[in-house]
């Protein structure tokens, strides 16, 4: 008896196991016009199938609404062109998927004009492939559905979005095509971590996007194409998305727009348009969007190339803005951004780069060329840094700063071949210009442009700049309290340095040589100091004064055919100070007046000061003219290249002069044969490495002179990158950094909140004097001995809360580190209603549906969720049944076994 029960138990268990492991079945469907099939409707096949089965559908037209509630593969045999599934009514979905692991492949889906053509709600790992879905309210709709794949579907002429993801994550869309839809082609609504690859979205109608992201984060868009839409790709309140290699073209508004979207990455995208006449066509627009990174993107052929509006802390690197109508790159109310290595070229009507009300930005190493107006223009923009930019062939000024653009720093920029001027600053104060090169600017011989111009500007500093072959070198108009120091001004078509209605300026240690008109001209100027300048070989006067008085002029070197000229009344000028110990400009032991090449007086006591005064005109007298060393020991004076200097450019001007009248100049470079040249005109182009040169001259009598051997080197390679930058410590008022630098680094620049702080030596530094409980954005970059700068490295650090004590002195806040929280959008009011006994939750309509007229509301406002008792049923019911059956059989077995024993 016991054996019989065991046989029954084992047989039942084998039966259950065999049922669980039975092979999948393939069913066929035909609408009675083709081969004999198992069913004439798809739904009938679904109803009779089991999980894992395949349903093959023959060509035909099937008018039905298919509810797929099992894990099935439903595939047409001959593709969407001949296999049509049409909704029975406009309110019926064509395919409603109510199970995981469903495949819908190769169908034409239409007729659901009030609902979705293909609908998933709460299911995943489904595949939709090779379908043509057209004319439905939504063509494909995923709600709360994750890990699905959409491949090679064509969706067109939808009433609303063509492909709509609602709270659906980790889905993949590859090679789908969205055409001629009334709303967005592909739309992600509160959907994260999705991947879109090689999709095409075109011809979405008015005010809609080819691809749209709304509160959608961490999505990846690669190699998609969006053209002829209102917007190509549009993100709204969407963060941490990556857009790579996408092509957006000929969209009516923006090619790519980020609106209130932060921490996104745009790389290698190409955005273009054929509309340069419509002022709202922009290629890449960031609107109230922060901390985004744009790298290697191309924006061309629109009104604006790249436009930032009220956007901060963005990084733009190596982008190209070309052939745009109004601005190549435009920053409006946008601060703390970094633009490095970008190209803005061939801007048709206006500026290459334009800053309006934008401050604390860094523009480093950008190339701006062939702009119709200014190369770089700044209006009411302060505390910006422009470094190492090349600006050339602009229709107006290379760099233009206007309307209270204050406290800006311009370092090592090159402005050349611009139609008007190199650098023009007006109504702006406290700016610093250092090491800039401005050359060949102005419509020479039209005479309209200056190398550097200050108009109505006060308290600016110009140091170490080179201005050559412009109309005028440096021009100050109605400008006060500026410092012009250590600049090289040569071979300009008019004056070297000109001051007009400008007072209280310091003009010192400049070299003005070979200028066609005056070395220095002063018109209606008072209370300026001209000290230790070298003015020679001027075509007219060394210094020319028109109605200018009360200026102090001493220790200057004048070697010109006519050293001084006067027009009008020029009284009160002082041409010397009292005899004072100190090395003067010609090497003498005392300071007094100026060196005049045409002074013929004597120096009987050998103090280097003339024994007789030098009368310039009736009211201008130098009482202590310099004699000192009237003929330098070395008759050839070499200004560039300098001995033992290291240059960061391979183009070296040969700037030499002589105290004798030279008939012919020549040089020998690196021991090679002699080459004739023209000083201040000839420029050598040399490779990196060490070089040496000797200069030679012969005077009109045939006497030859030689300079000493000048050794110098070229180093154009920036130092290696900073590594291992960390915050080593912090207090309530300081932050300590440590880092590793390459062996070719001389020092490291420290910038805090886009403002230069100091040069750091070694491998650590403490930044002090900070506010407590405050976050700071730091940028550092390496600089080598030649002055080459390496790449930026950024880090954010916060100071601690300052310790405070209660009145009893027993409580303190300790050493907490404060970080400002990210701004979180206030959640919308939940107007949904739910019934605990009902598996359906009604979600409020998208406000974009408010204008849709219909006697019945579209069903796509529904999100269907399985009841808790039903959830997971399809995946586990068989296993649960087997376990229950086994348990019952075991109980029966032991009951009968007990009876047998009795």
C-alpha positions in Angstrom: 0.0 0.0 0.0 2.8 2.4 0.9 4.5 1.8 -2.5 1.3 2.6 -4.3 1.1 6.0 -2.6 4.7 6.7 -3.4 4.0 6.0 -7.1 1.0 8.3 -7.1 3.1 11.1 -5.4 6.0 10.7 -7.8 3.7 10.7 -10.8 2.0 13.9 -9.8 5.3 15.6 -9.2 6.6 14.5 -12.6 3.4 15.7 -14.1 3.8 19.2 -12.6 7.4 19.3 -13.6 6.6 18.3 -17.2 4.0 21.0 -17.4 6.5 23.6 -16.2 9.2 22.6 -18.6 7.0 22.1 -21.7 8.3 23.5 -24.9 7.0 26.8 -26.3 4.4 26.7 -29.0 4.2 28.7 -32.2 0.7 29.8 -33.3 -0.2 31.3 -36.7 -2.8 34.0 -37.5 -4.4 34.8 -40.8 -7.3 37.0 -41.7 -8.7 34.2 -44.0 -7.2 35.6 -47.2 -3.9 33.6 -47.2 -2.5 30.3 -45.9 -4.5 28.2 -43.4 -3.6 29.3 -39.9 -4.5 28.5 -36.3 -6.5 31.6 -35.7 -8.1 34.4 -37.7 -7.5 37.1 -35.1 -4.4 38.0 -33.1 -6.4 38.3 -29.9 -7.7 34.7 -30.3 -4.1 33.5 -30.6 -3.1 35.5 -27.5 -6.0 34.0 -25.5 -5.0 30.5 -26.4 -1.2 31.0 -26.0 0.9 30.5 -22.9 4.0 32.4 -21.6 6.9 32.0 -23.9 4.9 31.2 -27.0 5.3 32.8 -30.4 2.5 34.1 -32.6 3.2 34.5 -36.3 0.9 36.8 -38.1 0.5 36.6 -41.9 -0.1 39.6 -44.1 -3.5 41.2 -44.0 -5.6 43.8 -42.2 -6.7 43.0 -38.7 -9.3 45.3 -37.1 -8.9 44.6 -33.5 -7.6 45.8 -30.1 -5.1 43.3 -28.9 -4.6 42.9 -25.1 -1.3 41.1 -24.5 -1.3 39.8 -21.0 1.3 37.0 -21.4 4.9 36.8 -22.2 4.6 36.4 -26.0 6.6 37.1 -29.2 4.1 38.5 -31.7 5.8 38.9 -35.0 4.5 39.5 -38.6 5.8 37.1 -41.2 6.2 39.8 -44.0 6.6 43.1 -42.2 4.7 46.3 -41.5 4.1 47.2 -45.1 1.6 44.3 -45.6 0.5 43.6 -42.0 -1.9 46.1 -40.7 -3.5 46.2 -37.3 -6.3 48.9 -37.0 -8.1 49.9 -33.9 -11.9 49.0 -34.0 -12.7 52.6 -32.8 -10.7 55.7 -32.1 -10.8 55.0 -28.3 -9.4 51.5 -28.6 -5.7 50.9 -28.3 -4.2 48.7 -31.0 -1.8 46.9 -28.8 -2.1 47.1 -25.0 0.8 45.2 -23.3 0.0 43.9 -19.8 3.0 41.6 -19.3 6.7 41.6 -19.2 8.9 40.1 -21.9 6.5 40.9 -24.8 7.7 41.4 -28.4 5.7 43.3 -31.0 7.6 43.1 -34.3 6.7 44.2 -37.8 3.2 45.7 -37.7 1.5 48.8 -39.1 -0.4 50.2 -36.2 -3.2 52.9 -36.7 -6.6 54.1 -35.9 -6.3 54.9 -32.2 -6.8 58.6 -32.7 -7.9 59.2 -29.1 -5.5 56.8 -27.3 -2.1 55.2 -27.8 -1.4 52.9 -30.7 1.0 50.7 -28.6 0.7 51.1 -24.8 2.8 49.7 -21.9 1.9 50.5 -18.3 4.1 49.1 -15.5 5.8 46.4 -17.5 9.4 45.8 -18.7 11.8 43.9 -20.8 9.5 44.3 -23.8 10.7 44.8 -27.4 9.0 46.9 -30.0 10.7 46.6 -33.3 10.2 47.3 -37.0 6.7 48.7 -36.5 5.1 51.5 -38.5 2.9 53.4 -36.1 1.0 56.3 -37.5 -1.9 58.7 -36.9 -2.6 57.6 -33.3 -3.0 60.0 -30.4 0.3 58.8 -29.0 1.9 56.4 -31.4 3.9 54.6 -28.6 3.3 55.3 -24.9 5.3 53.8 -22.0 4.1 54.6 -18.5 6.1 53.4 -15.5 7.7 50.9 -17.7 11.4 50.1 -17.5 14.1 48.2 -19.3 12.2 48.1 -22.7 13.8 48.3 -26.1 12.4 50.2 -29.1 14.2 49.5 -32.3 13.7 50.6 -35.9 10.2 51.8 -35.5 8.7 54.5 -37.6 6.2 56.8 -35.8 4.5 59.6 -37.7 1.5 61.9 -37.8 0.7 61.5 -34.1 -1.9 63.8 -32.6 0.3 64.3 -29.6 3.8 63.0 -28.9 5.0 60.2 -31.2 7.0 58.2 -28.7 6.1 59.2 -25.1 7.9 57.9 -22.0 6.2 58.8 -18.7 8.1 57.9 -15.5 9.8 55.2 -17.4 13.5 54.5 -16.8 16.4 52.5 -18.3 14.8 52.0 -21.7 16.7 51.9 -25.0 15.7 53.4 -28.3 17.7 52.6 -31.3 17.3 53.7 -35.0 13.7 54.8 -34.6 12.3 57.5 -37.0 9.7 60.1 -35.9 8.3 62.1 -38.7 5.6 64.8 -39.2 4.2 64.6 -35.7 2.0 67.3 -34.2 3.9 67.4 -30.9 7.4 66.1 -30.0 8.9 63.3 -31.9 10.4 61.6 -28.9 9.5 62.9 -25.4 10.9 61.8 -22.0 8.7 63.0 -19.1 10.1 62.4 -15.7 12.0 59.5 -17.2 15.6 58.7 -16.3 18.6 56.6 -17.4 17.3 56.0 -20.9 19.5 55.6 -23.9 18.7 57.0 -27.3 21.0 56.0 -30.2 20.8 56.9 -33.9 17.2 58.0 -33.9 15.8 60.5 -36.3 13.2 63.1 -35.3 12.0 65.5 -38.0 9.3 67.9 -38.9 7.6 68.2 -35.5 5.2 71.1 -35.8 5.1 74.5 -34.2 6.7 75.0 -30.8 7.7 71.4 -30.4 11.0 69.5 -30.4 12.3 66.6 -32.3 13.5 65.1 -29.0 12.3 66.6 -25.7 13.3 66.0 -22.1 11.1 67.2 -19.3 12.3 66.6 -15.7 14.4 63.8 -17.2 17.8 63.1 -15.7 20.8 60.9 -16.5 19.7 60.1 -20.0 22.2 59.4 -22.9 21.6 60.7 -26.4 24.1 59.5 -29.0 24.2 60.1 -32.8 20.6 61.1 -33.1 19.4 63.4 -35.8 16.8 66.1 -35.3 16.0 68.4 -38.2 13.2 70.8 -39.4 11.5 70.9 -36.0 10.7 73.9 -33.9 13.5 72.8 -31.5 15.9 70.1 -32.4 16.7 68.7 -28.9 15.1 70.5 -25.9 15.7 69.8 -22.2 13.6 71.4 -19.4 14.5 71.0 -15.8 16.6 68.0 -16.8 20.0 67.3 -15.3 23.1 65.1 -15.8 22.2 64.1 -19.3 24.8 63.3 -22.0 24.4 64.4 -25.6 27.1 63.1 -27.9 27.5 63.1 -31.6 24.0 64.3 -32.3 23.1 66.2 -35.6 20.5 69.0 -35.4 19.8 71.1 -38.4 17.4 73.6 -39.8 15.2 73.8 -36.8 13.1 77.0 -36.6 14.0 78.1 -33.0 16.9 76.3 -31.2 19.0 73.5 -32.4 19.8 72.3 -28.9 18.3 74.1 -25.9 18.9 73.6 -22.2 16.3 75.3 -20.1 16.8 75.2 -16.3 19.0 72.2 -16.9 22.2 71.6 -15.0 25.3 69.3 -15.0 24.7 68.1 -18.6 27.4 67.2 -21.1 27.3 68.2 -24.7 30.1 66.8 -26.8 30.8 66.4 -30.5 27.3 67.6 -31.5 26.8 69.4 -34.8 24.1 72.1 -34.9 23.4 74.0 -38.1 20.8 76.1 -39.8 20.3 77.8 -43.1 18.5 80.7 -41.5 20.7 83.7 -40.6 17.9 86.2 -40.8 15.5 85.3 -38.0 16.6 86.7 -34.7 15.2 83.8 -32.6 17.1 81.1 -34.4 19.9 79.9 -32.1 22.0 76.8 -32.4 22.9 76.0 -28.8 21.0 77.9 -26.1 21.6 77.6 -22.4 18.8 79.4 -20.5 19.1 79.5 -16.7 21.3 76.4 -16.9 24.4 75.9 -14.8 27.4 73.6 -14.5 27.1 72.2 -18.0 30.0 71.2 -20.1 30.1 71.8 -23.9 33.1 70.3 -25.7 33.9 70.0 -29.5 30.4 71.1 -30.6 29.9 72.9 -33.9 27.3 75.6 -34.2 26.9 77.2 -37.6 24.6 79.1 -40.0 22.1 80.6 -37.5 21.4 83.9 -35.8 23.3 83.0 -32.7 25.8 80.2 -32.5 26.1 79.4 -28.8 24.0 81.6 -26.4 24.1 81.6 -22.6 21.3 83.4 -20.8 21.3 83.7 -17.1 23.6 80.7 -16.9 26.6 80.2 -14.6 29.5 77.9 -14.0 29.4 76.4 -17.5 32.5 75.2 -19.3 32.8 75.7 -23.1 35.9 74.0 -24.6 37.0 73.6 -28.2 33.6 74.4 -29.7 33.3 76.0 -33.2 30.8 78.8 -33.9 31.0 79.6 -37.5 29.1 81.7 -40.1 26.4 82.8 -37.6 24.6 86.1 -38.3 24.7 88.1 -35.1 27.0 86.5 -32.4 29.2 83.5 -32.6 29.2 83.0 -28.8 26.9 85.2 -26.7 26.7 85.5 -22.9 23.8 87.5 -21.4 23.5 87.9 -17.7 25.8 84.9 -17.4 28.7 84.8 -15.0 31.4 82.4 -13.7 31.6 80.6 -17.0 34.9 79.3 -18.6 35.5 79.5 -22.4 38.7 77.8 -23.5 40.0 77.0 -26.9 36.8 77.9 -28.8 36.6 79.2 -32.3 34.2 82.0 -33.3 34.7 82.8 -37.0 32.9 84.5 -39.9 30.2 86.1 -37.8 28.2 87.9 -40.5 26.6 91.0 -38.9 28.1 91.4 -35.4 30.6 90.1 -32.8 32.5 86.8 -32.5 32.1 86.7 -28.7 29.7 89.0 -26.9 29.3 89.5 -23.1 26.4 91.6 -21.8 26.0 92.1 -18.1 28.2 89.0 -17.5 31.0 88.9 -15.0 33.6 86.6 -13.5 34.0 84.7 -16.7 37.3 83.3 -18.1 38.0 83.4 -21.8 41.3 81.6 -22.4 42.9 80.6 -25.7 40.0 81.2 -28.0 40.3 82.0 -31.7 38.1 84.8 -33.0 38.4 85.8 -36.7 36.5 87.5 -39.5 33.7 89.0 -37.4 31.7 91.7 -39.1 31.9 94.0 -36.0 34.1 93.4 -32.9 35.9 90.2 -32.3 35.2 90.2 -28.5 32.8 92.8 -27.1 31.9 93.3 -23.4 29.1 95.7 -22.3 28.6 96.3 -18.6 30.6 93.2 -17.8 33.2 93.2 -15.0 35.8 91.0 -13.3 36.3 88.9 -16.5 39.6 87.4 -17.5 40.7 87.4 -21.2 43.9 85.5 -21.6 45.8 84.1 -24.6 43.0 84.8 -27.1 43.7 85.5 -30.8 41.5 88.1 -32.4 42.0 89.0 -36.0 40.3 90.3 -39.2 37.4 91.9 -37.3 35.3 94.5 -39.1 35.7 96.9 -36.1 37.9 96.5 -33.0 39.5 93.2 -32.0 38.4 93.6 -28.3 35.9 96.2 -27.3 34.9 97.0 -23.7 32.1 99.5 -23.0 29.5 100.8 -20.6 31.2 100.2 -17.2 33.1 97.1 -17.9 35.3 97.3 -14.9 38.0 95.3 -13.2 38.6 93.1 -16.2 42.0 91.5 -16.8 43.4 91.1 -20.3 46.6 89.0 -20.4 48.7 87.9 -23.5 46.0 88.3 -26.0 46.8 89.0 -29.7 44.7 91.4 -31.7 45.8 91.9 -35.2 44.6 92.9 -38.7 41.4 94.3 -37.3 39.7 97.0 -39.4 39.5 99.6 -36.6 41.5 99.0 -33.5 43.2 96.2 -31.5 41.8 96.8 -28.0 39.3 99.6 -27.4 38.0 100.5 -23.9 35.4 103.2 -23.2 33.6 104.3 -20.0 35.3 101.5 -18.1 37.6 101.7 -15.1 40.1 99.6 -13.1 41.0 97.2 -16.0 44.4 95.6 -16.3 46.1 95.0 -19.7 49.3 93.0 -19.5 51.5 91.4 -22.2 49.0 91.8 -25.1 50.2 92.2 -28.7 48.2 94.5 -30.9 49.5 94.9 -34.5 48.5 95.9 -38.0 45.1 97.2 -36.8 43.3 100.1 -38.5 42.5 100.9 -42.1 46.0 102.1 -42.8 46.4 104.5 -44.6 42.9 105.4 -43.7 44.0 106.2 -40.2 41.0 105.1 -38.1 42.3 102.6 -35.6 44.5 102.4 -32.6 46.5 99.5 -31.1 45.1 100.2 -27.6 42.5 103.0 -27.0 41.1 104.2 -23.7 38.2 106.7 -24.0 36.7 108.2 -20.8 38.5 105.5 -18.8 40.0 105.9 -15.4 42.4 103.9 -13.1 43.4 101.4 -15.8 46.8 99.8 -16.0 48.6 99.0 -19.3 51.8 97.0 -18.7 54.2 95.2 -21.0 52.0 95.4 -24.1 53.3 95.6 -27.7 51.5 97.9 -30.2 53.0 98.0 -33.6 52.0 98.8 -37.2 48.6 100.3 -36.2 47.4 103.8 -36.9 48.3 104.9 -33.4 50.0 102.7 -30.9 48.3 103.7 -27.6 45.7 106.4 -27.4 44.1 108.0 -24.2 41.1 110.3 -24.7 39.5 112.0 -21.7 41.0 109.5 -19.4 42.3 110.0 -15.9 44.7 108.3 -13.4 45.8 105.5 -15.7 49.2 103.8 -15.7 50.9 103.1 -19.1 54.1 101.3 -18.2 56.7 99.2 -19.9 55.0 99.0 -23.3 56.6 98.7 -26.7 55.1 101.0 -29.3 56.7 100.9 -32.7 56.2 101.5 -36.4 52.7 102.9 -36.1 51.4 105.0 -39.0 50.7 108.1 -36.8 51.7 108.6 -33.2 53.3 106.1 -30.8 51.5 107.2 -27.6 48.9 110.0 -27.8 47.0 111.7 -24.9 44.0 113.9 -25.5 42.1 115.8 -22.8 43.7 113.3 -20.4 45.1 114.2 -17.0 46.9 112.7 -14.0 48.2 109.7 -16.0 51.5 107.9 -15.4 53.4 107.2 -18.7 56.7 105.4 -17.8 59.3 103.0 -19.0 57.7 102.7 -22.5 59.6 102.4 -25.7 58.2 104.4 -28.7 60.4 103.9 -31.8 60.0 104.2 -35.5 56.5 105.8 -35.4 55.7 107.8 -38.5 54.5 110.9 -36.7 55.2 111.7 -33.1 56.7 109.4 -30.5 54.5 110.9 -27.8 51.7 113.5 -28.5 49.8 115.4 -25.8 46.8 117.6 -26.6 45.0 119.6 -23.9 46.5 117.5 -21.2 47.6 118.4 -17.6 49.3 116.9 -14.6 50.6 113.8 -16.3 53.9 112.2 -15.5 56.2 111.1 -18.3 59.2 109.2 -16.8 61.9 107.0 -18.2 60.4 106.5 -21.6 62.6 105.8 -24.7 61.4 107.8 -27.7 63.5 107.5 -30.9 63.4 107.5 -34.7 60.0 109.3 -34.9 59.0 110.6 -38.2 58.0 114.0 -36.8 58.6 115.0 -33.2 59.8 112.9 -30.3 57.3 114.6 -28.1 54.7 117.0 -29.4 52.6 119.2 -27.1 49.4 121.2 -28.0 48.0 123.4 -25.2 49.2 121.1 -22.5 50.7 122.3 -19.2 51.7 121.3 -15.7 53.1 118.0 -16.7 56.2 116.4 -15.2 58.6 115.0 -17.8 62.0 113.6 -16.9 64.5 110.8 -17.4 63.3 110.2 -20.9 65.5 109.3 -23.9 64.8 111.4 -27.0 66.7 110.5 -30.1 64.7 111.9 -33.0 65.3 114.2 -35.9 63.2 116.8 -34.1 62.9 115.9 -30.4 60.2 118.4 -29.3 57.4 120.4 -30.9 54.9 122.8 -29.5 51.5 124.2 -30.6 49.4 126.6 -28.5 50.2 127.6 -24.9 52.1 125.0 -23.0 53.1 126.4 -19.7 53.9 125.0 -16.3 55.6 121.9 -17.6 58.5 120.6 -15.6 61.2 118.9 -17.7 63.5 117.9 -14.8 63.6 117.2 -11.1 66.3 118.3 -8.7 69.6 116.5 -9.1 69.0 113.2 -7.4 71.4 110.2 -7.0 70.3 107.3 -9.1 71.0 105.6 -12.4 69.4 107.5 -15.2 68.2 106.3 -18.6 71.6 106.7 -20.3 73.5 105.0 -17.4 74.6 108.2 -15.6 74.8 108.4 -11.8 72.1 111.1 -11.3 68.5 111.8 -12.2 67.7 115.3 -13.4 66.2 116.0 -16.8 66.0 114.1 -20.1 68.5 112.9 -22.6 68.3 114.9 -25.8 70.2 113.7 -28.8 70.5 117.3 -30.1 71.8 118.8 -26.8 75.2 120.4 -27.5 76.0 121.6 -24.0 79.0 120.4 -21.9 79.4 118.5 -18.7 82.6 119.9 -17.1 82.1 118.3 -13.7 81.3 114.8 -15.1 78.1 114.3 -13.2 76.2 113.3 -16.3 74.1 116.4 -16.2 74.6 119.3 -18.7 76.1 122.5 -17.3 73.7 124.6 -19.3 70.0 124.4 -19.7 68.3 123.1 -22.8 65.7 125.5 -24.2 62.9 123.6 -25.9 60.8 126.8 -26.5 60.3 130.0 -24.6 58.3 128.4 -21.8 59.6 124.8 -21.8 63.2 124.3 -20.5 65.1 121.3 -19.3 67.5 122.7 -16.7 69.3 119.5 -16.1 69.6 117.7 -19.4 71.3 114.3 -19.3 74.7 113.8 -20.9 76.0 110.8 -18.9 76.9 108.2 -21.6 76.0 109.9 -24.7 77.4 107.1 -26.9 76.7 103.7 -25.3 79.7 101.4 -24.9 77.9 99.0 -27.1 76.6 101.1 -30.1 74.0 98.4 -30.9 71.1 98.2 -28.4 69.2 94.9 -28.6 65.6 95.0 -27.3 64.4 91.7 -28.6 65.5 89.0 -28.4 66.8 89.6 -24.9 69.8 87.7 -23.7 69.0 84.6 -21.7 65.2 85.1 -22.3 62.8 82.3 -22.8 59.9 83.0 -25.2 56.5 81.2 -25.4 56.2 82.0 -29.1 58.4 81.1 -32.0 57.8 84.4 -33.7 60.6 86.8 -32.5 60.7 90.4 -33.7 64.2 91.8 -34.3 64.0 95.1 -32.4 67.4 96.8 -32.3 68.6 100.3 -32.4 71.9 102.2 -32.4 73.3 105.4 -31.2 75.0 105.9 -34.6 73.4 106.5 -38.0 73.1 103.0 -39.4 73.2 102.4 -43.2 72.8 98.6 -43.2 71.8 96.0 -40.6 72.5 92.3 -40.7 72.5 89.3 -38.3 74.0 85.8 -38.0 71.5 83.3 -36.4 73.0 80.2 -34.8 76.3 80.7 -36.6 74.8 80.7 -40.0 75.6 83.2 -42.8 74.7 86.8 -42.5 71.2 88.0 -43.4 70.2 91.6 -43.9 67.1 92.8 -42.1 65.0 95.9 -41.1 64.7 96.6 -37.4 61.2 96.6 -35.9 59.9 95.0 -39.1 61.7 91.7 -39.6 60.2 88.8 -37.5 61.9 85.4 -37.2 60.0 82.2 -37.0 61.9 79.7 -34.9 61.4 76.1 -33.5 61.5 75.2 -29.9 65.0 75.0 -28.5 68.1 77.2 -27.8 69.2 79.8 -30.2 71.8 82.6 -30.5 72.1 85.6 -32.6 74.7 88.4 -33.3 73.6 91.7 -34.8 75.8 93.8 -37.1 75.5 97.4 -38.4 77.5 99.7 -40.6 77.2 103.4 -40.5 77.3 105.9 -43.4 81.1 106.0 -43.2 81.3 102.2 -43.6 82.3 101.6 -40.0 81.0 98.2 -38.8 79.7 97.4 -35.3 78.7 94.2 -33.7 76.5 93.4 -30.7 77.5 90.8 -28.1 76.2 87.3 -28.7 72.6 87.1 -27.6 71.4 83.6 -26.3 67.8 82.9 -25.9 65.4 79.9 -26.2 61.9 79.1 -27.5 59.5 77.0 -25.3 56.0 76.8 -26.6 55.0 73.5 -24.9 52.8 74.0 -21.9 53.6 72.1 -18.7 52.1 68.8 -17.9 48.7 68.6 -16.1 48.2 69.0 -12.4 47.3 65.7 -10.8 46.0 64.5 -7.4 44.5 67.9 -6.4 42.8 67.4 -3.0 41.6 69.5 -0.1 44.1 68.6 2.6 42.4 70.6 5.3 40.1 73.4 6.2 39.2 75.8 9.0 36.5 78.4 9.4 38.8 80.9 7.5 41.1 78.8 5.4 41.4 76.0 2.9 44.6 73.9 2.3 45.3 72.3 -1.0 47.9 69.7 -2.1 48.7 68.5 -5.6 51.3 67.0 -7.8 52.9 69.0 -10.6 55.0 67.9 -13.5 58.8 68.5 -13.5 58.5 71.3 -16.0 56.2 73.4 -13.8 57.6 76.6 -12.4 54.6 77.6 -10.3 50.9 77.1 -10.1 48.3 79.9 -10.5 45.5 79.9 -8.0 42.1 81.4 -8.9 39.2 81.7 -6.5 35.7 82.2 -8.0 37.3 83.1 -11.3 39.5 85.8 -9.7 43.3 85.4 -9.7 44.6 85.1 -6.2 48.3 84.2 -6.2 51.1 82.1 -7.6 51.8 78.9 -5.6 55.2 77.2 -5.4 55.8 73.7 -4.2 53.0 71.2 -3.8 50.7 72.7 -1.2 49.2 76.0 -0.3 46.8 77.4 2.3 44.3 80.0 1.1 43.4 82.3 4.1 41.1 85.2 4.9 38.0 83.3 3.9 34.5 83.6 5.2 33.2 80.8 7.4 30.7 78.2 6.3 31.2 79.3 2.6 31.8 77.2 -0.5 34.4 78.4 -2.9 35.2 77.4 -6.5 38.9 77.0 -7.1 40.8 76.7 -10.4 44.5 76.1 -10.7 46.8 75.7 -13.7 50.5 75.0 -14.1 52.9 77.6 -15.5 56.4 76.8 -16.7 59.5 79.0 -16.5 58.7 80.4 -20.0 55.2 81.5 -19.1 53.4 78.7 -20.9 50.2 77.7 -19.1 48.7 74.3 -18.8 45.2 73.0 -18.4 42.8 74.1 -15.7 41.9 71.8 -12.8 38.8 72.7 -10.8 37.8 71.9 -7.2 35.2 73.1 -4.8 36.0 73.6 -1.1 34.1 74.8 1.9 35.2 76.4 5.1 34.0 75.2 8.4 31.4 76.9 10.6 33.1 79.4 13.0 33.0 78.1 16.5 30.4 80.0 18.6 29.5 79.7 22.2 26.3 80.3 24.2 26.3 82.8 27.0 27.2 80.0 29.5 30.2 79.1 27.3 29.2 75.4 27.3 28.0 74.9 23.8 29.7 75.0 20.4 28.9 74.0 16.8 32.1 72.0 16.4 33.8 71.6 13.0 31.0 70.9 10.6 31.7 71.5 6.9 28.8 73.3 5.1 27.9 72.6 1.5 25.0 74.4 0.0 22.2 72.0 -0.9 21.2 71.6 -4.6 18.1 73.5 -5.4 15.1 71.1 -5.6 12.1 72.0 -7.6 9.0 72.2 -5.4 6.8 69.2 -6.3 3.6 69.8 -8.1 0.4 69.4 -6.1 -0.8 65.8 -6.4 -4.4 66.0 -7.7 -4.6 62.3 -8.5 -7.3 60.2 -7.0 -7.0 56.6 -6.1 -9.4 53.9 -4.9 -7.9 51.3 -2.6 -10.1 48.6 -4.1 -9.3 49.6 -7.6 -6.1 48.9 -9.6 -6.5 52.1 -11.6 -5.1 55.5 -10.6 -6.2 58.6 -12.5 -3.4 61.1 -13.2 -4.3 64.7 -13.9 -4.1 65.7 -17.6 -0.9 67.2 -18.9 -1.7 70.9 -19.2 -0.7 70.7 -22.8 -3.9 68.7 -23.4 -6.1 71.5 -22.2 -6.7 72.6 -25.8 -7.7 69.2 -27.2 -11.4 69.1 -27.9 -13.0 65.7 -27.6 -16.4 64.3 -26.4 -14.5 61.6 -24.5 -11.2 62.3 -22.7 -8.3 60.4 -24.1 -7.4 57.3 -22.1 -3.7 58.1 -22.0 -4.3 60.0 -18.8 -4.5 56.6 -17.1 -1.7 54.8 -15.5 -2.8 51.2 -14.9 -1.2 49.5 -12.0 -1.7 45.9 -10.9 -3.5 45.2 -7.6 -1.2 44.2 -4.9 -2.8 40.7 -4.8 -2.3 40.3 -8.5 1.2 41.8 -8.8 3.7 39.3 -10.0 1.1 36.7 -10.6 2.1 35.8 -14.1 5.7 35.2 -13.2 5.2 33.0 -10.1 1.8 31.3 -10.1 3.0 28.1 -11.7 5.7 27.6 -9.1 3.4 28.4 -6.2 0.8 25.9 -7.6 3.5 23.2 -7.8 4.6 23.8 -4.2 1.0 23.7 -2.9 0.2 20.5 -4.8 3.3 18.8 -3.4 2.4 19.9 0.1 -1.1 18.5 -0.2 0.2 15.2 -1.6 2.7 14.9 1.2 -0.1 15.3 3.8 -2.3 12.7 2.0 0.7 10.4 1.9 1.5 10.5 5.6 -2.2 10.2 6.5 -2.6 6.9 4.5 0.7 5.7 5.7 -0.5 6.1 9.3 -3.7 4.2 8.5 -1.6 1.4 6.9 0.4 1.0 10.1 -2.8 0.8 12.1 
